[in-house]
Amino acid sequence: MKQFQILNFKFQNAKCKMLNAKGKFLSYFLLFTFHLSFVTVVFASGGEGGKEPSLFMDYFWKILNFGILFFILYKFGKKPLQDFLRGRT
């Protein structure tokens, strides 16, 4: 008789399909739960990581990000938006 091993448990062929699906679900669930708890602990223990960036650099990066976003929206969204507005009238 064939035996299958899932998470160090051995199951017989008769119950194999149902237990295999439950075993996979359980292993994925445990992996996700462990990963989520580990990531939460890592982010929570960030602490004081050194000096703060200057106010100018913080403002500069926000303006640069907005400029890049605006350029992408203008470059790829201008024509579809014009076509949509022309088609409405």
C-alpha positions in Angstrom: 0.0 0.0 0.0 1.3 3.5 -0.9 2.0 6.0 1.8 2.3 9.7 1.4 4.2 12.0 3.8 3.0 15.5 4.5 4.5 17.6 7.3 6.0 14.4 8.8 2.7 12.6 8.9 2.0 9.4 7.0 -1.4 8.8 5.5 -2.8 5.8 3.7 -4.2 5.9 0.1 -7.9 5.9 1.1 -7.8 9.3 2.8 -4.9 10.7 0.8 -6.6 13.3 -1.4 -8.5 15.0 1.4 -5.6 15.0 3.8 -3.2 16.1 1.1 -5.3 19.2 0.4 -5.7 19.9 4.1 -2.0 19.4 4.6 -1.0 21.8 1.9 -3.5 24.4 3.2 -2.1 23.9 6.7 1.5 24.2 5.6 0.8 27.4 3.6 -1.2 28.9 6.4 1.5 28.2 8.9 4.2 29.6 6.6 2.1 32.8 6.0 1.4 33.2 9.7 5.1 32.8 10.6 6.2 35.2 7.8 3.6 37.8 8.9 4.6 37.6 12.5 8.3 37.8 11.7 7.9 40.8 9.4 5.8 42.6 12.1 8.6 42.1 14.7 11.2 43.3 12.3 9.3 46.5 11.4 8.4 47.1 15.0 12.0 46.9 16.1 13.2 49.6 13.7 14.3 51.9 16.4 16.1 55.2 15.9 18.1 54.5 12.8 20.6 57.4 12.8 20.3 61.0 11.7 17.2 62.4 10.2 17.4 63.6 6.5 17.4 67.3 6.1 14.1 69.1 5.4 15.3 70.3 2.0 16.2 66.7 0.8 12.9 65.4 2.1 11.0 68.2 0.2 13.2 67.6 -2.9 12.4 63.9 -3.1 8.6 64.6 -2.8 8.8 67.1 -5.6 10.8 64.8 -7.8 8.4 61.9 -7.2 5.4 64.1 -8.1 7.2 65.4 -11.2 7.9 61.8 -12.4 4.3 60.8 -11.7 3.0 63.8 -13.6 5.3 63.2 -16.5 4.2 59.5 -16.8 0.5 60.5 -16.6 0.9 63.2 -19.1 2.9 61.1 -21.6 0.7 58.0 -21.5 -2.7 59.5 -20.5 -3.1 62.6 -22.6 -4.3 61.0 -25.8 -6.7 58.5 -24.1 -8.2 61.2 -22.0 -8.7 63.5 -25.0 -10.3 60.7 -27.0 -12.6 59.9 -24.1 -13.7 63.5 -23.7 -14.2 64.0 -27.4 -16.3 60.8 -27.6 -18.6 62.0 -24.8 -19.9 65.0 -26.7 
